[in-house]
Every structure is written in C-alpha cells, then in structure tokens.
Amino acid sequence: MSEQIISLLIQIPVVGVFAWLMLEIMKRQDAREERRDASHAAERKERDEAWRSFLSDQREQNNAAVARIAEEVKIFSQEVARMNTVLTSHDAASRESRRT
C-alpha cells in the first residue's frame, strides 16, 4: 500500500474520535446551558413575583393615601366655602354699617 493510504487509514479513526469528542462536549455544554437557563428562569420568576407583590402593595397604599388626601381636600373645600360665607356676610355687614 502506498504511504498516502496508510496515512489516511491512520487519520480516519483520529478524525472520528475527534468528531465524537466534539459532539460529546457540545452535548454536555448544551445540558449545562439548559440547567443554567432553567435555574435563571426560576430565579427570574421568583424575583418577578416578589416585584409584583411589592408593586401591588404599593399601589394599594398609594390608592389609600390618595383617598385620604381627597377626603382632606373635600373637608378643606367645605371649610373654605364656610369661611367665604362668613366673610361675605361680614363684608356686607361692614358696608351696611358704614352707610348708616
């Protein structure tokens, strides 16, 4: 046999082993990446649930605070209306007393 054929017969198994080794490495890498991705997905889900809970609680607290502020504004508006009535009456009485 020629030296080229002998060299080729030696190289074919080496290339086959190399190809098999690369496939195994890629398979293991894919498995590691899938485990990592699953772990990250679980962490993101847990984090997102915590944030949703926090934001929901914060929204409820903000709504309650806005409701209290609205009630205070309503009370102040009523008080200002009463003060305007008193001041209008006082101004009218002052004008009337100056005329006489």
HELIX and SHEET records of a PDB file:
HELIX    1   1 GLU A    3  ARG A   99  1                                  97    
END                                                                             
